[in-house]
């Protein structure tokens, strides 16, 4: 036990065994951090080339986006949206069109509208909507960003919608490798409840098509693995990487605080950089990392 | 805890301008990242600028304090670049 405490002190507290500077802040250790950081970058590139992790897909997946969207809707007692392959195809077409024509907007340079893609996919809508996002690292970040924006939130939580489709597509946009997320909402023009409300209430018609009247529109939220999800997945690789970074930053900041405290207490005079500025620097970078993993929406 | 706060206060008071300058740069760094969210190249340029500023701040501060030493410059460079390479993976995840 004493040996463990001694080792911890050696790494975190300035004393005679570490030349009065926490061992974790010595130049040899700082060099190791730099080498490990470089190796991480090279290793990840190598893993991507060998196919162990994906080229430039992040941890955003269609399944997670779908689950989170329905979870948010269920919080305010809205109907869960049904996954619609036609809307998903429209979303994919829209993303590919943005890459092909190099734009990042709901409307294309030649006046292309989201509705064109929806109609072209064969989905005749009564209501339709679109949300876009790019360069997000995680699915929950995408949905959170949409919820934080009034217009996107209104779209996501619109009670009229019954169907949804997603596309997560990688490509080159404005010369940069980009991950685009397209979310298309819709309600079919002749949905079952529309037909029900428009149909004259005659016994003959109801008798002819009884299933139309009885079928409820709202479906329970699906949570199992869904067959439609062919999004490239990285098995939470980037989430783990982010966590490792944050633990490293926390350990480094803890060592800086202890080193500063004991150096001040013991009135040590050392040839060293300023712990307070290192601490502030790492703090800003850690906050910055959380901004970086957020992409942008439109 | 009191000792820590006391010495922090002394350090900040002694070099108030330097720390205020760094604090301002840090806030500008975060604002820049927030404004250009999703623009990977710009995010990397902002990160690189902040790391460079941190190293230059270190050199400037120790010149003013008359305590500049190669070991100190190396310390700022090692910390700055280690963090730059770690965060680069999050900006360019490919």
Interface residues (C-beta under 8 A of the other chain):
Chain A: X27 X30 X31 X33 X34 X36 X37 X38 X40 X41 X44 X48 X55 X56 X58 X134 X135 X136 X137 X176 X177 X178 X238 X241 X242 X245 X248 X257 X260 X261 X264 X265 X271 X272 X273 X274 X276 X277 X278 X280 X281 X282 X283 X284 X285 X287 X288 X289 X291 X292 X293 X294 X295 X296
Chain B: X3 X4 X7 X8 X11 X12 X19 X22 X23 X26 X29 X30 X33 X34 X37 X38 X39 X40 X41 X43 X47 X50 X54 X57 X58 X61 X62 X67 X69 X71 X72 X74 X75 X76 X78 X79 X80 X81 X82 X83 X84 X85 X86 X87 X88 X89 X90 X91 X92 X93 X94
